[in-house]
Amino acid sequence: MTPRRLSDSERLAWLRLARTETVGPVAFDHLLQRFGSAERALVALPDLARRAGRASPLRPPPESEVLQELDSGQHLGARLICSCEPDFPPRLAALDPPPPVLWALGRAELLSQPSLAIVGARIASAGGQRFARQLAAELGRHGYVVVSGLARGVDGAAHEGALATGTVAVLGGGVSDVYPPEHAALHARIAHEGGCIVSESAPDRRAIAKDFPRRNRIISGLSLGVIVVEAELKSGSLITARLAAEQGRDVFAVPGSPLDPRAKGPNDLIRQGAILCEGVEDVLRSLSGQAHLRERERPYVTEDDGVEVDHDALRDEIARLLSPTPVSRDELVRATHAPTAAVMAALVELALAERAELLPGGMVAGI
């Protein structure tokens, strides 16, 4: 997608499409390519969902609701950045697909600078917090912005260490959603002094559980690499590390004592091939020559390669092939012998009808 500025009417349609029920980043990306603009996609949505078997009409949010979101952001002093715009973070734009919109409160220019994420346990040890704080400060002195999630423990320590040089806090809720409450002062300092608060949610939205995987994807997507300081085996920090690996970013892990459950996550990452991190030198050595990531090619085309397709029959066939177990879109292309663009169109229509779930990484599951 060629970067461009949106007019006020285009921006309104872009946000309405992004906020429409069942339109996630994958469907949004496809709809833009298929119809050429958010305005035309909005017109087509109800019919697409109906043809795919949606029981109730699919209605985008009214303009008044989206205008209220824009007013809320403006009142806070936040900026809405759409994924097609020149100042959208380039590393995030390289994701397949990127989030359609970001709200940024504070120094939005930090989002395009070389950055590294530091994540870890909420109930972190004093030593783990000290390491995160010192590592963040040293990375800042070497010119890197530090990204984290403003959670208790390691996240908060990393932000504190990088306040003087620049830090980005990615939230599950909106940019005004201060969580945990004890980080209210830190939230304010990041927003108004040394950094930027970022979210793809509406500015006044309160976070719920399903928002945090999306937040973790943005944390890794903004960064050249993710450093895990302390984490138990089942934790959001390891999800962030997995997402980073899927995105082609470096994964670093700080080793710890086998007697501490919080060391099990990083130690296991090292066994799986993560880069051992005992200090800033390990990070800088790995990152040499990796300051910029190029935007990847789009994974599918928008034409049917001249092949005549019965779209209704293809959609029904794909619906039969889907199950709750995720499968790759490429596998469905092979199974149906249909053009990639036609398969993707059918999947988006099924997602709009709530009969399929489009997942990051090119995966899809039946509902």
C-alpha positions as CSV (number, residue, x, y, z in Angstrom):
1,M,0.0,0.0,0.0
2,T,1.4,3.4,-1.0
3,P,1.4,5.7,2.0
4,R,-1.0,8.6,1.7
5,R,-2.9,11.1,3.8
6,L,-6.6,10.6,4.3
7,S,-9.2,13.3,3.9
8,D,-11.6,13.8,6.8
9,S,-14.3,11.8,5.1
10,E,-11.9,9.0,4.2
11,R,-10.6,8.9,7.8
12,L,-14.2,8.7,9.1
13,A,-14.9,5.7,6.8
14,W,-11.6,4.1,7.7
15,L,-12.4,4.2,11.4
16,R,-16.0,3.0,10.9
17,L,-14.7,0.0,9.0
18,A,-12.1,-0.7,11.6
19,R,-14.7,-0.6,14.4
20,T,-17.3,-2.7,12.6
21,E,-18.2,-6.0,14.4
22,T,-16.4,-9.0,13.0
23,V,-14.0,-6.9,10.9
24,G,-10.6,-7.6,12.3
25,P,-7.2,-6.6,10.8
26,V,-7.2,-9.5,8.3
27,A,-10.7,-8.8,7.0
28,F,-10.0,-5.1,7.0
29,D,-6.8,-5.5,4.9
30,H,-8.6,-7.8,2.4
31,L,-11.7,-5.5,2.1
32,L,-9.5,-2.5,1.3
33,Q,-7.7,-4.4,-1.4
34,R,-10.9,-5.9,-2.8
35,F,-13.0,-2.7,-2.9
36,G,-10.2,0.0,-3.1
37,S,-11.5,2.2,-0.3
38,A,-13.1,2.0,3.1
39,E,-16.1,3.9,1.8
40,R,-16.9,1.2,-0.9
41,A,-16.2,-1.6,1.6
42,L,-18.7,-0.2,4.0
43,V,-21.4,-0.1,1.3
44,A,-20.6,-3.7,0.4
45,L,-20.5,-5.2,4.0
46,P,-24.2,-5.9,4.7
47,D,-24.6,-7.8,1.4
48,L,-21.4,-9.8,1.9
49,A,-22.5,-10.9,5.4
50,R,-26.0,-11.8,4.3
51,R,-24.8,-13.9,1.3
52,A,-22.5,-15.8,3.7
53,G,-25.4,-16.7,6.0
54,R,-25.2,-14.1,8.7
55,A,-28.4,-14.4,10.8
56,S,-28.7,-10.7,11.8
57,P,-27.8,-7.7,9.6
58,L,-24.2,-6.5,9.8
59,R,-24.3,-2.7,10.4
60,P,-21.2,-0.6,10.8
61,P,-21.2,1.8,13.7
62,P,-23.1,5.0,13.0
63,E,-21.0,8.1,12.1
64,S,-22.0,9.7,15.4
65,E,-20.3,7.0,17.4
66,V,-17.1,7.3,15.4
67,L,-17.2,11.1,15.6
68,Q,-17.5,10.7,19.4
69,E,-14.4,8.5,19.4
70,L,-12.5,11.2,17.4
71,D,-13.7,13.9,19.8
72,S,-12.6,11.9,22.8
73,G,-9.1,11.4,21.3
74,Q,-8.8,15.1,20.4
75,H,-9.9,16.1,24.0
76,L,-7.1,13.9,25.4
77,G,-4.5,15.4,22.9
78,A,-4.1,12.0,21.2
79,R,-3.5,11.4,17.5
80,L,-5.2,8.8,15.3
81,I,-2.8,7.3,12.8
82,C,-4.2,5.1,10.1
83,S,-2.1,2.2,8.7
84,C,-2.0,3.8,5.2
85,E,-0.5,7.1,6.4
86,P,3.2,8.1,6.1
87,D,3.7,8.4,9.9
88,F,2.3,5.0,10.7
89,P,5.2,3.0,12.3
90,P,7.1,1.2,9.5
91,R,7.9,-1.9,11.5
92,L,4.2,-2.2,12.4
93,A,3.2,-1.6,8.8
94,A,5.4,-4.6,7.9
95,L,3.1,-7.0,9.8
96,D,0.7,-9.3,7.9
97,P,-1.7,-7.5,8.4
98,P,-1.0,-4.4,10.4
99,P,-3.6,-3.0,12.9
100,P,-5.8,-0.6,10.9
101,V,-5.5,2.2,13.3
102,L,-3.4,3.4,16.3
103,W,-4.1,6.1,18.9
104,A,-0.9,7.8,20.1
105,L,-0.7,10.0,23.1
106,G,2.6,11.8,23.5
107,R,5.7,11.7,21.3
108,A,4.3,9.8,18.3
109,E,7.6,10.2,16.5
110,L,9.1,7.6,18.8
111,L,7.1,4.9,17.1
112,S,9.2,5.1,14.0
113,Q,12.6,5.1,15.7
114,P,14.6,1.9,16.3
115,S,13.1,0.2,19.4
116,L,13.3,-2.9,21.6
117,A,10.7,-4.4,23.8
118,I,11.4,-5.5,27.4
119,V,8.7,-7.7,28.9
120,G,8.4,-10.0,31.9
121,A,6.6,-11.1,35.1
122,R,4.1,-8.9,36.8
123,I,5.2,-10.3,40.2
124,A,8.9,-9.8,39.4
125,S,11.8,-10.2,41.8
126,A,13.7,-7.1,42.9
127,G,16.7,-8.4,40.9
128,G,14.6,-8.8,37.8
129,Q,13.2,-5.3,38.1
130,R,16.6,-3.8,38.7
131,F,18.0,-5.7,35.6
132,A,15.1,-4.4,33.4
133,R,15.5,-0.9,34.6
134,Q,19.2,-0.8,34.0
135,L,19.0,-2.6,30.6
136,A,16.3,-0.1,29.5
137,A,18.5,2.9,30.5
138,E,21.5,1.4,28.7
139,L,19.5,0.7,25.5
140,G,18.2,4.3,25.6
141,R,21.8,5.6,25.8
142,H,22.6,3.6,22.7
143,G,19.7,5.2,20.8
144,Y,16.9,2.6,21.2
145,V,13.4,3.4,22.3
146,V,12.1,0.9,24.9
147,V,8.7,-0.6,24.4
148,S,6.6,-2.4,27.0
149,G,3.1,-2.9,28.3
150,L,2.8,-0.7,31.4
151,A,2.0,-3.7,33.6
152,R,3.3,-4.3,37.1
153,G,6.8,-5.6,37.6
154,V,9.2,-5.8,34.7
155,D,7.1,-3.6,32.4
156,G,7.0,-0.7,34.8
157,A,10.7,-1.0,35.6
158,A,11.6,-0.9,31.9
159,H,9.5,2.2,31.3
160,E,11.1,3.9,34.3
161,G,14.6,3.1,33.1
162,A,13.9,4.6,29.7
163,L,11.9,7.7,30.6
164,A,14.9,9.9,30.0
165,T,15.6,8.7,26.5
166,G,12.2,7.6,25.2
167,T,9.7,4.8,26.0
168,V,6.5,3.5,24.4
169,A,3.7,2.0,26.5
170,V,1.2,-0.2,24.5
171,L,-2.1,-0.7,26.3
172,G,-4.9,-3.2,25.9
173,G,-7.5,-0.6,26.7
174,G,-7.6,3.0,25.3
175,V,-4.8,5.5,25.8
176,S,-6.7,6.9,28.8
177,D,-7.1,3.6,30.5
178,V,-4.7,3.6,33.4
179,Y,-4.0,0.0,34.5
180,P,-2.8,-0.9,37.0
181,P,-4.1,2.1,39.0
182,E,-0.8,2.5,40.8
183,H,0.9,3.3,37.5
184,A,-1.2,6.5,37.1
185,A,1.9,8.7,37.7
186,L,4.0,6.6,35.4
187,H,1.3,6.8,32.7
188,A,1.2,10.6,33.0
189,R,5.0,10.9,32.8
190,I,5.2,8.7,29.7
191,A,2.4,10.6,28.0
192,H,3.6,14.1,28.8
193,E,7.4,13.9,29.4
194,G,9.4,11.0,28.0
195,G,7.4,8.9,25.7
196,C,4.2,7.8,24.0
197,I,1.1,5.8,25.0
198,V,-0.3,3.7,22.2
199,S,-3.4,1.6,21.6
200,E,-5.5,0.3,18.8
201,S,-8.6,0.6,21.0
202,A,-10.9,3.6,21.3
203,P,-9.3,6.2,23.6
204,D,-11.8,5.7,26.5
205,R,-12.2,1.9,26.2
206,R,-11.5,-0.2,29.3
207,A,-9.4,-3.3,28.6
208,I,-10.9,-6.7,28.7
209,A,-9.1,-10.1,28.4
210,K,-9.3,-10.4,24.7
211,D,-7.5,-7.1,24.2
212,F,-4.2,-8.2,25.6
213,P,-3.1,-10.6,22.8
214,R,-3.6,-7.7,20.4
215,R,-1.6,-5.5,22.6
216,N,1.2,-8.1,22.8
217,R,1.3,-8.2,19.0
218,I,1.8,-4.5,18.8
219,I,4.5,-4.6,21.4
220,S,6.5,-7.1,19.3
221,G,5.5,-5.5,16.0
222,L,6.9,-2.1,17.0
223,S,10.2,-3.6,18.0
224,L,13.3,-5.0,16.4
225,G,13.4,-7.6,19.1
226,V,11.8,-8.7,22.4
227,I,13.7,-9.2,25.6
228,V,12.1,-11.5,28.2
229,V,13.5,-10.9,31.7
230,E,11.3,-13.1,34.0
231,A,8.3,-15.1,33.0
232,E,6.6,-18.3,34.1
233,L,5.9,-21.0,31.4
234,K,2.3,-19.8,30.9
235,S,2.5,-16.1,30.6
236,G,1.7,-13.2,28.3
237,S,5.4,-12.4,28.0
238,L,6.0,-15.8,26.3
239,I,3.1,-15.0,23.9
240,T,4.8,-11.8,23.0
241,A,8.1,-13.7,22.4
242,R,6.3,-16.2,20.2
243,L,4.7,-13.4,18.2
244,A,8.1,-11.7,17.8
245,A,9.5,-14.9,16.4
246,E,6.6,-15.2,14.0
247,Q,7.2,-11.6,12.9
248,G,10.8,-12.3,12.2
249,R,12.1,-10.3,15.1
250,D,14.8,-11.3,17.5
251,V,13.9,-13.0,20.8
252,F,16.2,-12.5,23.8
253,A,16.0,-14.2,27.1
254,V,17.6,-13.4,30.4
255,P,18.7,-16.6,32.2
256,G,17.8,-17.3,35.8
257,S,18.0,-19.8,38.6
258,P,16.2,-23.1,38.0
259,L,14.9,-22.8,41.6
260,D,12.8,-19.7,40.6
261,P,9.6,-20.4,38.7
262,R,10.0,-17.0,37.0
263,A,13.1,-18.2,35.3
264,K,11.4,-21.2,33.7
265,G,10.1,-19.1,30.8
266,P,13.3,-17.4,29.7
267,N,15.3,-20.6,30.3
268,D,12.9,-22.5,28.1
269,L,13.2,-19.8,25.4
270,I,17.0,-20.2,25.4
271,R,16.6,-24.0,25.0
272,Q,14.4,-23.2,21.9
273,G,17.0,-21.0,20.4
274,A,16.4,-17.5,21.9
275,I,19.5,-15.3,22.2
276,L,20.9,-15.4,25.7
277,C,20.9,-11.9,27.2
278,E,23.2,-11.1,30.2
279,G,23.5,-7.4,29.4
280,V,23.2,-4.7,26.7
281,E,26.3,-6.1,24.8
282,D,24.4,-9.3,23.9
283,V,21.6,-7.2,22.4
284,L,23.7,-4.8,20.5
285,R,25.8,-7.6,19.0
286,S,22.8,-9.4,17.6
287,L,21.1,-6.2,16.3
288,S,24.1,-4.9,14.3
289,G,22.9,-4.3,10.8
290,Q,19.2,-4.8,11.6
291,A,18.1,-1.3,12.3
292,H,15.4,-1.3,9.6
293,L,12.9,-3.9,8.5
294,R,11.5,-3.6,5.0
295,E,7.9,-3.8,4.3
296,R,7.1,-7.3,3.1
297,E,5.2,-8.1,0.0
298,R,1.5,-8.6,0.2
299,P,0.8,-12.4,0.7
300,Y,-2.0,-12.6,-1.8
301,V,-3.2,-10.9,-5.0
302,T,-6.5,-9.2,-5.6
303,E,-7.4,-10.8,-9.0
304,D,-8.6,-14.2,-9.8
305,D,-5.8,-14.9,-12.3
306,G,-8.4,-15.3,-15.1
307,V,-10.0,-18.4,-13.5
308,E,-13.8,-18.5,-13.5
309,V,-15.0,-19.1,-9.9
310,D,-18.4,-20.0,-8.5
311,H,-18.0,-17.9,-5.4
312,D,-21.1,-19.2,-3.6
313,A,-20.0,-22.8,-4.1
314,L,-16.5,-22.0,-3.1
315,R,-17.7,-20.3,0.1
316,D,-19.8,-23.3,1.0
317,E,-16.9,-25.7,0.3
318,I,-14.6,-23.8,2.5
319,A,-17.2,-23.6,5.3
320,R,-17.3,-27.5,5.2
321,L,-13.5,-27.7,5.4
322,L,-13.2,-25.5,8.5
323,S,-13.2,-26.7,12.0
324,P,-12.3,-25.2,15.4
325,T,-8.7,-26.4,14.8
326,P,-6.9,-23.5,13.0
327,V,-5.7,-24.3,9.4
328,S,-3.6,-22.1,7.1
329,R,-5.1,-20.2,4.3
330,D,-2.6,-21.8,1.9
331,E,-3.9,-25.2,3.0
332,L,-7.4,-24.2,2.0
333,V,-6.1,-22.9,-1.4
334,R,-4.5,-26.3,-2.0
335,A,-7.6,-28.2,-0.9
336,T,-10.0,-26.2,-3.1
337,H,-7.7,-25.7,-6.1
338,A,-9.2,-22.1,-6.2
339,P,-7.3,-18.8,-6.7
340,T,-5.9,-17.3,-3.5
341,A,-7.9,-14.1,-3.9
342,A,-11.2,-16.0,-4.3
343,V,-10.4,-18.2,-1.2
344,M,-9.6,-15.0,0.8
345,A,-12.8,-13.3,-0.3
346,A,-14.8,-16.4,0.8
347,L,-13.1,-16.4,4.2
348,V,-13.7,-12.8,4.8
349,E,-17.4,-13.2,4.0
350,L,-17.6,-16.2,6.4
351,A,-15.9,-14.1,9.1
352,L,-18.4,-11.3,8.5
353,A,-21.2,-13.9,9.0
354,E,-19.5,-15.1,12.2
355,R,-18.9,-18.6,10.7
356,A,-15.1,-18.3,10.6
357,E,-12.3,-16.5,12.6
358,L,-9.4,-15.0,10.8
359,L,-6.3,-15.3,12.9
360,P,-2.8,-13.7,12.6
361,G,-0.2,-15.6,10.7
362,G,-2.4,-16.6,7.9
363,M,-4.5,-19.0,10.0
364,V,-8.3,-19.5,10.1
365,A,-10.7,-21.5,12.2
366,G,-14.3,-22.4,12.0
367,I,-16.9,-21.1,14.5
